[in-house]
Amino acid sequence: QVQLVESGGGLVQAGGSLRLSCAASGSIFSFKDMGWYRQPPGKQRELVARIISGSKTAYADSAKGRFTVSRDSAKNTLYLQMNSLKPEDTAVYLCYLVTTSGRVYWGQGTSVTVSS
């Protein structure tokens, strides 16, 4: 069983930065896929960034060059560093983890609001 708890969201002005954290209750050393989705108000959930098979990263076009996903295995924590934030980045950000057996876990989400 894995529990994911996000933190680090908040209100920031356009051009600012935030770092989101996702703390896992169990070991995340071995997993198939782990990353971040976001759900803007009134819109569908969309993938933002992910770490695949431990080290390979992938980003949505909207996140490339501005966001960085990383993990600290010793702290069982996933991060999303977000720079040059835009109002359109406003959303609830959720982390997820897919185990090697294919089970998917989700966090409860953390809200990010970017003011113009």
C-alpha positions as CSV (number, residue, x, y, z in Angstrom):
1,Q,0.0,0.0,0.0
2,V,1.3,3.4,-0.9
3,Q,0.0,6.8,0.2
4,L,0.9,10.0,-1.7
5,V,0.7,13.4,0.0
6,E,1.3,16.6,-2.1
7,S,2.4,19.9,-0.7
8,G,3.8,23.2,-1.9
9,G,0.9,24.7,-3.7
10,G,-0.3,28.3,-3.2
11,L,-0.8,31.6,-4.8
12,V,2.0,33.1,-6.9
13,Q,2.4,36.0,-9.3
14,A,3.0,35.3,-13.0
15,G,6.7,34.8,-13.6
16,G,7.2,33.3,-10.1
17,S,8.2,29.8,-9.0
18,L,6.9,27.1,-6.9
19,R,8.2,23.7,-5.9
20,L,5.6,20.9,-5.3
21,S,6.4,17.9,-3.3
22,C,4.8,14.5,-3.2
23,A,5.8,12.4,-0.2
24,A,5.2,8.6,-0.5
25,S,4.5,6.5,2.6
26,G,6.3,3.5,1.1
27,S,9.4,3.0,-0.9
28,I,9.5,4.5,-4.3
29,F,12.8,3.0,-5.3
30,S,11.1,0.6,-7.6
31,F,8.2,1.8,-9.7
32,K,7.1,1.8,-13.3
33,D,6.0,5.3,-13.7
34,M,5.6,8.4,-11.4
35,G,4.7,11.9,-12.1
36,W,2.3,14.8,-12.0
37,Y,-1.0,15.6,-13.6
38,R,-3.0,18.8,-13.3
39,Q,-6.6,19.7,-13.6
40,P,-7.4,23.3,-14.4
41,P,-10.8,24.7,-13.3
42,G,-13.5,23.3,-15.5
43,K,-11.1,21.3,-17.7
44,Q,-9.9,17.7,-18.0
45,R,-6.9,16.3,-16.1
46,E,-3.7,16.5,-18.1
47,L,-0.3,15.0,-17.7
48,V,2.4,17.5,-16.8
49,A,5.6,15.6,-16.2
50,R,6.7,12.0,-15.4
51,I,9.6,9.8,-14.5
52,I,9.6,6.5,-16.3
53,S,11.4,3.4,-15.1
54,G,13.3,5.3,-12.5
55,S,15.2,7.9,-14.5
56,K,13.8,8.9,-17.9
57,T,11.7,12.0,-17.8
58,A,9.0,13.3,-20.1
59,Y,7.1,16.6,-20.2
60,A,4.0,18.1,-21.7
61,D,4.8,20.7,-24.3
62,S,3.4,23.4,-22.0
63,A,5.9,22.4,-19.3
64,K,9.0,21.9,-21.3
65,G,11.8,24.4,-20.4
66,R,9.9,25.7,-17.4
67,F,9.1,22.6,-15.2
68,T,11.5,20.0,-13.8
69,V,10.4,16.7,-12.3
70,S,12.8,14.9,-9.9
71,R,12.8,12.4,-7.1
72,D,14.7,11.8,-3.9
73,S,14.7,8.1,-3.2
74,A,16.2,8.5,0.2
75,K,13.3,10.8,1.2
76,N,10.7,8.9,-0.8
77,T,9.7,12.2,-2.4
78,L,8.8,13.4,-5.9
79,Y,9.2,17.0,-6.8
80,L,8.0,19.4,-9.5
81,Q,10.0,22.6,-9.8
82,M,7.9,25.1,-11.7
83,N,9.5,28.3,-13.0
84,S,8.2,31.2,-15.1
85,L,4.6,30.4,-14.0
86,K,1.7,31.6,-16.1
87,P,-1.9,32.2,-15.3
88,E,-2.8,29.2,-17.4
89,D,-0.8,27.0,-15.0
90,T,-3.5,27.5,-12.5
91,A,-4.8,24.1,-11.5
92,V,-4.9,21.4,-8.9
93,Y,-1.8,19.4,-9.2
94,L,-1.9,15.7,-8.4
95,C,0.9,13.2,-8.2
96,Y,0.6,9.6,-9.1
97,L,2.6,6.4,-9.0
98,V,2.3,3.2,-11.0
99,T,3.9,0.2,-9.4
100,T,5.7,-2.5,-11.3
101,S,2.6,-4.7,-10.9
102,G,0.5,-2.0,-12.6
103,R,-1.4,-0.6,-9.5
104,V,-2.0,3.1,-9.7
105,Y,-2.0,5.4,-6.6
106,W,-3.0,9.1,-6.5
107,G,-2.4,11.9,-4.1
108,Q,-5.2,14.2,-3.0
109,G,-3.8,17.2,-4.9
110,T,-2.4,20.6,-4.1
111,S,-3.8,23.8,-5.6
112,V,-1.7,26.3,-7.6
113,T,-3.1,29.7,-8.5
114,V,-1.0,32.0,-10.7
115,S,-2.2,35.6,-10.8
116,S,-1.6,37.9,-13.7
